[in-house]
Amino acid sequence: MTATKAPGRPAPSERAHLTLAEGLRALDQGTLSAEAWAQACLERIAQRNQDVKAWVHVAGEAALAQARAIDRRGRRTRYEGAPIGIKDTIDTADMPTELGEPEIFTGRQPTQDAPVVTRAREQGFVLLGKNTVSRHAIMLPGPCRNPHDLTRSPAASSAGSGAAVADFMAPLSIGTQTAGSILRPASFSGAVGFKPTLDAIPYVGIRSYSRPLDVIGPLCRSVEDAQLFMHAFVGDPRFAPSPESGNALRLGVWRPRAWPEAEPAAQAVFEECLSRLTAAGVSLQVLSMPAAYEDIGDIQDVIMAYDLAREYAHIRRDHAALCDPELLAYLALGDTYTDADYASALDAADKCRRAFYDIARDVDAIIMPATLGVATPAESTGSSVFIRAWSLLHNPSISLPVGRSPEGLPLAVQLVGFQKEDPKLLQHARRVESILGNRAGET
């Protein structure tokens, strides 16, 4: 397995190119050591981070020491020795966590790990460092750049997580999503992003945006990797990767109201995917969605703006001079929403959740576009119009890097499943991936 070099981006080493699943198999077979895998990732970081800026803290010495200790005594868990990055909104007791606000939280050092980090340590993952977060940890551009084109955005707010994984600096990173912060960075940078059902993994010890929306999930380079992550962090044996089922697959197709706004390349890739799925025997059913579903984005924005205005109130009060005008405007918008507005939005979301079971009762999952198009210029982080609905409704969703634009930039499709049926969605995604291919490993 040798990665091919594309103009403008150096090819990674074979070890850095390994997915989580491939690396774990090599560790099991004794053809790879934990130290060699960590070293390959750190060498790639040293080679690329100056340009991509996907890491704000690299724990190189600690990671190598941990990997060497694993090699000396032997691996004790299935995941021991696998390198991982952590979004810099997630508390780590041995690394700074500046929450995407280096001017406000300069050198902030938590005294204890977030539970998801504790779990990573228990499972033996090798912590490489902290991944860059977008400005103010929201939808504003930050220092990170898209690894395919440094003039373009890796989206927000798990920008560094998506860029690091897509640029072969780590096989896996822990991200979070409130609107589109896992799936959009994955889609823009050419990785796999999975947003689980709300509360599948405890959201504690992490910068909070909106309690009804905040979710933890992986950015990685294959559906199998997403399954392995969920198996490691949830402990549910149903996530363990298994041979693909030969059962017939039924997908519902949704082209939302914003579909005509999608770029021609994104529309072409989506339609091509539908043709390939049909040719492979997948049953496709175009869904007729209730009118309320076209307003989900507006409902989600009321909830997020209302909550963010309250979560960020101390920042606006104490550090207004360090806040971007766009942040202050968004917080001011949140202040205009009353408790009654918020309650009404939550009620509307509940109605949409109940309606989903009737809408999708005859399909296994929904397939739809992930983004309006390719990564935007770096001055913008793009739109989450096709993604944010599932943050609001709590359905698990996954982005699959299936295509490229004429200029070679990643394009993705999105699969959506039923609440609390995350293992089934990943099984279906594995089947779709086998048909459509996975372009995350391309340089």
C-alpha positions as CSV (number, residue, x, y, z in Angstrom):
1,M,0.0,0.0,0.0
2,T,1.7,3.1,-1.2
3,A,0.0,6.5,-1.4
4,T,0.4,8.4,-4.6
5,K,1.6,12.0,-4.6
6,A,-0.6,14.8,-5.8
7,P,0.7,18.1,-7.0
8,G,1.1,20.6,-4.1
9,R,0.7,18.0,-1.3
10,P,3.5,15.6,-0.4
11,A,2.4,12.0,-0.1
12,P,2.4,10.5,3.4
13,S,4.6,7.6,4.5
14,E,2.9,4.2,4.4
15,R,2.6,4.1,8.1
16,A,1.0,7.6,8.3
17,H,-1.4,6.5,5.6
18,L,-2.8,3.7,7.7
19,T,-6.4,3.9,8.8
20,L,-7.3,3.0,12.3
21,A,-8.4,-0.5,11.3
22,E,-5.4,-1.1,9.1
23,G,-3.0,0.0,11.9
24,L,-4.7,-2.1,14.5
25,R,-4.5,-5.2,12.3
26,A,-0.8,-4.5,11.7
27,L,-0.2,-4.2,15.5
28,D,-2.1,-7.5,16.0
29,Q,0.1,-9.2,13.4
30,G,3.3,-7.8,14.8
31,T,4.3,-6.0,11.6
32,L,3.9,-2.6,13.2
33,S,4.9,-1.2,16.6
34,A,3.1,1.4,18.5
35,E,6.2,3.6,18.5
36,A,6.6,3.3,14.7
37,W,3.0,4.3,14.2
38,A,3.2,7.3,16.5
39,Q,6.5,8.3,15.0
40,A,5.1,8.3,11.5
41,C,2.2,10.5,12.6
42,L,4.5,12.9,14.4
43,E,6.8,13.1,11.4
44,R,3.8,14.0,9.2
45,I,2.8,16.7,11.7
46,A,6.3,18.1,11.6
47,Q,6.2,18.1,7.8
48,R,2.7,19.6,7.4
49,N,1.4,21.5,10.4
50,Q,3.3,24.7,9.6
51,D,1.0,25.0,6.6
52,V,-2.2,23.2,7.6
53,K,-2.1,24.4,11.3
54,A,-4.3,21.4,12.4
55,W,-2.6,21.2,15.8
56,V,-2.3,23.8,18.6
57,H,-0.4,21.4,20.9
58,V,1.7,18.4,20.0
59,A,2.6,16.0,22.8
60,G,5.4,14.3,20.9
61,E,7.6,13.2,23.7
62,A,4.7,12.0,25.9
63,A,3.2,10.1,22.9
64,L,6.4,8.4,22.0
65,A,7.1,7.5,25.7
66,Q,3.6,6.0,25.9
67,A,4.0,4.0,22.7
68,R,7.4,2.7,23.8
69,A,5.9,1.5,27.1
70,I,3.2,-0.3,25.2
71,D,5.7,-2.0,23.0
72,R,7.9,-3.1,26.0
73,R,5.2,-4.7,28.0
74,G,2.8,-5.8,25.2
75,R,-0.6,-4.6,24.3
76,R,-3.4,-5.2,26.8
77,T,-6.4,-3.9,25.0
78,R,-7.7,-4.0,21.4
79,Y,-7.0,-0.3,20.8
80,E,-3.8,0.1,22.7
81,G,-1.1,1.8,20.6
82,A,-3.5,3.6,18.2
83,P,-2.7,7.3,17.7
84,I,-5.5,9.9,18.3
85,G,-6.0,13.6,18.2
86,I,-8.3,15.5,20.5
87,K,-10.3,18.7,19.7
88,D,-9.1,21.6,21.8
89,T,-12.4,22.2,23.4
90,I,-12.1,18.9,25.3
91,D,-10.3,19.0,28.7
92,T,-7.0,17.2,29.1
93,A,-5.2,17.2,32.4
94,D,-1.7,17.0,30.9
95,M,-2.2,19.4,27.9
96,P,-3.5,22.9,27.6
97,T,-7.1,23.4,26.5
98,E,-7.7,26.9,25.2
99,L,-11.2,26.3,23.9
100,G,-10.6,28.0,20.5
101,E,-9.9,31.2,22.4
102,P,-6.1,31.5,22.8
103,E,-6.3,35.2,23.5
104,I,-9.0,34.8,26.3
105,F,-8.0,31.4,27.7
106,T,-4.2,31.7,27.2
107,G,-2.5,28.6,28.6
108,R,-5.7,27.3,30.3
109,Q,-4.8,24.0,32.0
110,P,-7.6,21.7,33.2
111,T,-7.0,19.8,36.4
112,Q,-8.7,16.7,35.1
113,D,-9.6,14.9,31.9
114,A,-13.0,15.0,30.3
115,P,-14.6,11.5,30.6
116,V,-14.1,10.9,26.9
117,V,-10.3,11.5,27.4
118,T,-10.3,9.2,30.4
119,R,-11.9,6.5,28.2
120,A,-9.2,7.1,25.5
121,R,-6.5,6.6,28.1
122,E,-8.2,3.4,29.5
123,Q,-8.4,2.0,26.0
124,G,-4.7,2.7,25.4
125,F,-5.0,5.2,22.6
126,V,-1.8,7.2,22.2
127,L,-2.6,10.9,22.6
128,L,-0.8,12.9,20.0
129,G,-2.0,16.3,21.0
130,K,-4.8,18.9,20.6
131,N,-6.5,19.8,17.3
132,T,-7.1,23.4,16.2
133,V,-10.6,24.8,16.8
134,S,-12.2,27.6,14.7
135,R,-12.4,31.1,16.0
136,H,-14.4,31.4,19.2
137,A,-15.1,27.6,18.7
138,I,-18.0,28.5,16.5
139,M,-18.7,29.0,12.8
140,L,-16.0,31.7,12.3
141,P,-12.8,31.0,10.4
142,G,-9.7,30.1,12.4
143,P,-6.0,29.5,11.6
144,C,-6.5,26.0,10.3
145,R,-6.4,25.4,6.5
146,N,-7.8,22.8,4.1
147,P,-5.0,20.3,3.4
148,H,-6.1,20.0,-0.2
149,D,-5.8,23.7,-0.9
150,L,-4.4,26.0,1.7
151,T,-6.4,28.9,0.4
152,R,-9.6,27.1,1.4
153,S,-11.4,26.4,4.6
154,P,-11.5,23.1,6.6
155,A,-14.9,24.4,8.0
156,A,-15.7,24.7,11.7
157,S,-15.5,24.1,14.6
158,S,-13.7,20.7,14.5
159,A,-11.5,22.2,11.8
160,G,-8.2,20.8,13.0
161,S,-9.6,17.4,13.6
162,G,-10.9,17.0,10.1
163,A,-7.7,18.5,8.5
164,A,-5.4,16.4,10.7
165,V,-7.1,13.1,9.8
166,A,-7.5,14.0,6.1
167,D,-3.8,15.0,5.9
168,F,-2.6,11.7,7.4
169,M,-1.3,13.3,10.6
170,A,-3.5,11.0,12.7
171,P,-5.8,8.1,11.8
172,L,-8.5,9.4,14.2
173,S,-9.5,12.5,16.1
174,I,-12.3,13.2,18.7
175,G,-14.6,16.0,17.5
176,T,-17.8,17.6,18.6
177,Q,-20.9,18.9,16.7
178,T,-23.7,21.3,17.6
179,A,-24.8,22.2,14.1
180,G,-22.4,20.7,11.5
181,S,-19.0,20.7,13.2
182,I,-18.1,17.0,12.6
183,L,-19.7,16.3,9.2
184,R,-18.8,19.6,7.5
185,P,-15.0,19.5,8.4
186,A,-15.0,15.9,7.3
187,S,-16.8,16.7,4.0
188,F,-14.6,19.7,3.2
189,S,-11.3,18.0,4.0
190,G,-12.1,14.5,2.6
191,A,-12.5,12.4,5.8
192,V,-15.3,10.3,7.3
193,G,-17.3,12.1,10.0
194,F,-19.8,10.4,12.3
195,K,-22.3,12.2,14.6
196,P,-23.9,9.7,17.0
197,T,-27.3,10.0,18.6
198,L,-27.3,12.6,21.4
199,D,-25.7,11.4,24.6
200,A,-24.2,8.2,23.1
201,I,-21.0,9.4,24.6
202,P,-21.2,11.7,27.7
203,Y,-20.6,15.3,26.8
204,V,-18.8,16.4,30.0
205,G,-15.6,18.3,30.5
206,I,-16.1,19.9,27.1
207,R,-16.9,23.5,26.1
208,S,-20.7,23.7,26.1
209,Y,-22.7,25.4,23.4
210,S,-26.2,23.9,23.6
211,R,-27.3,21.1,25.8
212,P,-30.0,19.8,23.4
213,L,-27.5,19.7,20.5
214,D,-23.9,19.0,21.6
215,V,-22.5,15.6,20.6
216,I,-19.1,13.9,20.6
217,G,-18.1,11.8,17.6
218,P,-15.1,10.7,15.5
219,L,-13.4,12.0,12.4
220,C,-11.5,9.2,10.7
221,R,-10.9,7.7,7.2
222,S,-13.3,4.8,6.9
223,V,-16.6,3.6,8.2
224,E,-14.9,0.7,9.8
225,D,-12.8,3.2,11.8
226,A,-16.0,4.9,13.0
227,Q,-17.3,1.5,14.1
228,L,-14.1,0.9,16.0
229,F,-14.3,4.3,17.7
230,M,-17.8,3.7,18.8
231,H,-17.0,0.2,20.0
232,A,-14.1,1.6,22.0
233,F,-15.8,4.6,23.5
234,V,-19.3,3.2,24.1
235,G,-18.5,-0.4,24.7
236,D,-21.5,-1.7,22.8
237,P,-20.6,-5.0,21.0
238,R,-23.1,-4.1,18.2
239,F,-20.5,-1.6,17.0
240,A,-17.8,-4.2,16.4
241,P,-17.1,-4.4,12.7
242,S,-18.6,-7.5,11.1
243,P,-18.8,-8.9,7.5
244,E,-21.2,-6.9,5.3
245,S,-24.8,-8.2,5.3
246,G,-26.2,-9.4,2.0
247,N,-29.6,-8.1,2.9
248,A,-31.4,-5.8,0.6
249,L,-30.7,-2.1,1.4
250,R,-33.4,0.5,1.1
251,L,-32.5,4.2,1.1
252,G,-34.7,7.2,1.2
253,V,-33.6,10.1,-1.0
254,W,-34.0,13.7,0.3
255,R,-33.2,16.7,-1.8
256,P,-34.0,19.6,0.7
257,R,-35.3,23.0,-0.3
258,A,-31.7,24.3,-0.6
259,W,-30.8,21.6,-3.2
260,P,-31.0,24.1,-6.1
261,E,-28.3,26.2,-4.3
262,A,-25.8,23.3,-4.4
263,E,-22.9,23.6,-6.8
264,P,-23.1,21.7,-10.1
265,A,-20.2,19.5,-9.0
266,A,-21.9,18.5,-5.8
267,Q,-25.2,17.8,-7.6
268,A,-23.4,15.7,-10.2
269,V,-21.6,13.6,-7.6
270,F,-24.8,13.0,-5.6
271,E,-26.8,12.0,-8.7
272,E,-23.9,9.7,-9.9
273,C,-23.9,8.1,-6.4
274,L,-27.7,7.4,-6.7
275,S,-27.1,5.8,-10.2
276,R,-24.4,3.6,-8.8
277,L,-26.4,2.5,-5.9
278,T,-29.3,1.6,-8.1
279,A,-27.0,-0.4,-10.4
280,A,-25.8,-2.3,-7.3
281,G,-29.3,-3.3,-6.4
282,V,-30.0,-0.7,-3.7
283,S,-33.7,0.3,-3.5
284,L,-34.1,4.1,-3.7
285,Q,-37.3,5.9,-2.6
286,V,-37.6,9.6,-3.1
287,L,-39.0,11.0,0.2
288,S,-41.8,13.6,0.5
289,M,-40.9,15.5,3.6
290,P,-43.3,17.5,5.7
291,A,-43.2,21.3,5.3
292,A,-41.9,21.5,8.9
293,Y,-38.8,19.7,7.8
294,E,-37.8,22.5,5.5
295,D,-37.8,24.9,8.5
296,I,-35.6,22.7,10.7
297,G,-32.6,24.9,10.1
298,D,-34.4,27.9,11.5
299,I,-35.6,25.9,14.5
300,Q,-32.1,24.7,15.2
301,D,-30.7,28.2,15.0
302,V,-33.2,29.6,17.5
303,I,-32.1,26.9,20.0
304,M,-28.4,27.3,19.3
305,A,-28.4,31.1,19.4
306,Y,-30.5,31.2,22.6
307,D,-28.2,28.8,24.4
308,L,-25.0,30.3,23.0
309,A,-26.0,33.8,24.3
310,R,-26.2,32.3,27.7
311,E,-23.1,30.0,27.6
312,Y,-21.0,32.9,26.3
313,A,-22.4,35.6,28.5
314,H,-19.3,35.8,30.7
315,I,-17.1,36.1,27.6
316,R,-19.1,39.0,26.2
317,R,-19.2,40.6,29.6
318,D,-15.5,40.2,30.5
319,H,-13.8,40.1,27.1
320,A,-15.9,42.0,24.6
321,A,-12.9,43.7,23.1
322,L,-11.5,40.3,22.1
323,C,-14.7,39.1,20.5
324,D,-15.3,39.2,16.8
325,P,-18.1,41.4,15.7
326,E,-19.8,38.3,14.1
327,L,-19.8,36.6,17.5
328,L,-21.2,39.6,19.3
329,A,-24.0,39.9,16.6
330,Y,-24.9,36.3,17.0
331,L,-25.0,36.6,20.8
332,A,-27.2,39.6,20.5
333,L,-29.5,37.6,18.2
334,G,-29.7,35.0,20.9
335,D,-30.7,37.6,23.4
336,T,-33.7,38.5,21.3
337,Y,-35.2,35.0,21.7
338,T,-37.5,34.7,24.7
339,D,-38.0,31.6,26.9
340,A,-41.3,31.2,25.0
341,D,-39.5,31.2,21.6
342,Y,-37.0,28.6,22.9
343,A,-39.8,26.4,24.3
344,S,-41.7,26.7,21.0
345,A,-38.6,25.6,19.1
346,L,-38.1,22.6,21.3
347,D,-41.7,21.6,20.8
348,A,-41.3,21.9,17.0
349,A,-38.2,19.7,17.2
350,D,-40.1,17.1,19.1
351,K,-42.9,17.0,16.5
352,C,-40.3,16.6,13.7
353,R,-38.7,13.7,15.7
354,R,-42.0,11.9,16.0
355,A,-42.8,12.5,12.3
356,F,-39.5,10.9,11.2
357,Y,-40.7,7.4,12.0
358,D,-43.6,7.8,9.6
359,I,-41.5,9.5,7.0
360,A,-38.7,6.8,7.0
361,R,-40.7,3.7,8.0
362,D,-40.1,2.0,4.7
363,V,-36.3,2.7,4.4
364,D,-33.2,1.7,6.3
365,A,-31.6,5.1,6.1
366,I,-31.8,8.4,4.3
367,I,-29.2,9.5,1.7
368,M,-28.7,13.2,1.0
369,P,-26.0,15.7,0.1
370,A,-23.6,16.7,2.9
371,T,-22.6,20.2,1.8
372,L,-23.6,22.7,-0.9
373,G,-20.3,22.2,-2.5
374,V,-16.5,22.1,-2.1
375,A,-14.6,23.8,0.7
376,T,-15.1,27.5,0.6
377,P,-12.4,30.1,0.6
378,A,-10.6,30.4,3.9
379,E,-12.5,33.6,4.8
380,S,-15.7,31.5,5.3
381,T,-16.5,28.2,6.9
382,G,-19.4,27.3,4.6
383,S,-23.0,26.3,5.2
384,S,-24.3,23.5,7.4
385,V,-27.8,23.7,5.8
386,F,-27.9,19.9,4.9
387,I,-26.4,18.8,8.2
388,R,-27.8,20.8,11.1
389,A,-31.3,19.2,10.9
390,W,-29.9,15.9,12.4
391,S,-28.1,17.7,15.2
392,L,-31.5,19.1,16.1
393,L,-33.4,15.8,15.7
394,H,-30.7,13.7,17.3
395,N,-30.5,11.2,14.5
396,P,-27.1,9.6,13.8
397,S,-25.5,10.8,10.6
398,I,-22.3,10.1,8.7
399,S,-20.5,11.8,5.8
400,L,-18.8,9.7,3.2
401,P,-16.0,11.1,1.0
402,V,-17.1,9.7,-2.3
403,G,-16.2,12.2,-5.0
404,R,-14.0,15.0,-6.2
405,S,-14.7,18.2,-8.0
406,P,-13.1,19.1,-11.3
407,E,-10.3,20.9,-9.4
408,G,-9.8,17.9,-7.2
409,L,-11.5,19.0,-4.0
410,P,-13.4,16.5,-1.8
411,L,-17.2,16.1,-2.1
412,A,-19.3,13.9,0.2
413,V,-22.7,12.4,0.7
414,Q,-24.5,12.0,4.0
415,L,-26.4,9.0,5.4
416,V,-28.9,9.5,8.2
417,G,-30.3,6.7,10.5
418,F,-32.8,6.3,13.3
419,Q,-32.2,7.6,16.9
420,K,-30.3,5.1,19.1
421,E,-29.8,2.8,16.1
422,D,-26.3,4.0,15.5
423,P,-24.8,0.5,15.0
424,K,-27.3,-0.2,12.2
425,L,-26.6,3.1,10.4
426,L,-22.8,2.3,10.4
427,Q,-23.6,-1.2,9.0
428,H,-25.6,0.4,6.2
429,A,-22.8,3.0,5.7
430,R,-20.3,0.2,5.3
431,R,-22.4,-1.3,2.6
432,V,-22.8,2.1,0.8
433,E,-19.0,2.6,1.1
434,S,-18.4,-0.7,-0.5
435,I,-20.4,0.4,-3.5
436,L,-19.4,4.0,-3.9
437,G,-15.8,3.7,-2.7
438,N,-13.9,5.8,-0.2
439,R,-11.6,8.6,-1.4
440,A,-10.2,9.6,2.0
441,G,-7.0,7.8,1.3
442,E,-6.3,9.8,-1.9
443,T,-3.7,12.6,-1.8
